[in-house]
């Protein structure tokens, strides 16, 4: 779809959903008043994830296998060495980065990436120790990888989130198996699942008869994951043509793909049995048409009190930064606000900085931006 059409659709969304398309130089008008968008990192190639280090530094992954260390906003980045061997294929490559809560004592940095396997590649997760100067990831060790069997370069999932108890949730996509493939419904395989791991890589959840670590099933391609203010896990995942979802996965529960969905196949044909079935969970919110949601944040309200507890996410196909208000109902779930400016081109990740500002990665601009009053 042409870029100009994306912009036109975003402008229409702004008119009907209370967003602004004003230029960032003048600030952007939002439901919380005028907010400023300023660049914090530029010259990025296919940025995928961002995570903060103590003292104002931060790390950014680039999908082609580069991890960059920024000592401060707009500083010249340093390339971090010591990464694993990464398979750059289609949507795969170096993906998420996580700085755990105990970094001050462990200096652990967690990464997800596409790993070459027999017959293809699969999502892997591992960790290393960041050197004192921030330039080397020492002793990197894989802790989990999808069992071999996937092929093609799509739907790696690969978002991580640290639970309140220090365990790690990992999202895994269905690897593009499509509506006819039921791997997401098979508890013996990793495709289309949420995996729950201890810090040593051992399973933190063990369901009877299931792949070790399997937490929930029936997912398509979860591209965002976070905790809400009560510590509940939330994810956003891509549907096919429509049917993108916000879910709150719980242990042992089935979220439907590809048996139930609010979308249709790319050829217009129906998928599965409809939108509901006994034993399968309904989403908290869904999008139709698809917006390709990516990145996920439940905001603390530190700098923007009106948005406390609200859910922020990016769009990869419609060029906006979105906000859902869980306290306000809409036909599809929650009321939505869409913020669209020149900076919000293909938003891949959304995070809250230590100072309470909201940062997002724009693939379209090859940059990271800060949103704040």
Secondary structure, 3 states (H helix, E strand, C coil): CCHHHHHHHHHHHHHHHCCCCCCHHHCEEECCEEEEEEEEECCCCCEEEEEECHHHCEEEEECCCEEEEECCCCCCCEECECCCCCCCCCCCCEEEEECCCCHHHHCEEEEEEEEEECCEEEEEEEEEEECCCCCEEEEEEEEEECCCCCCCCCCCCCCEEECCCCCEEEECCCCCCCCCCCHHHCCCCCCCEEEEECCCCCECCCCCCCCCCEEEECCCCEEEEEECCCCCEEEEECCCECCEEEECCCCCCECCCCCECCCECCCCCCCCCECCCCCCCCCCEEECCCCCEEEEEECCCCCCHHHCCCEEEEECCCCCEEEEEEEEEECCEEEEEEECCCCCCCEEEEEECCCCCEEEEECCCCEEEEEEC
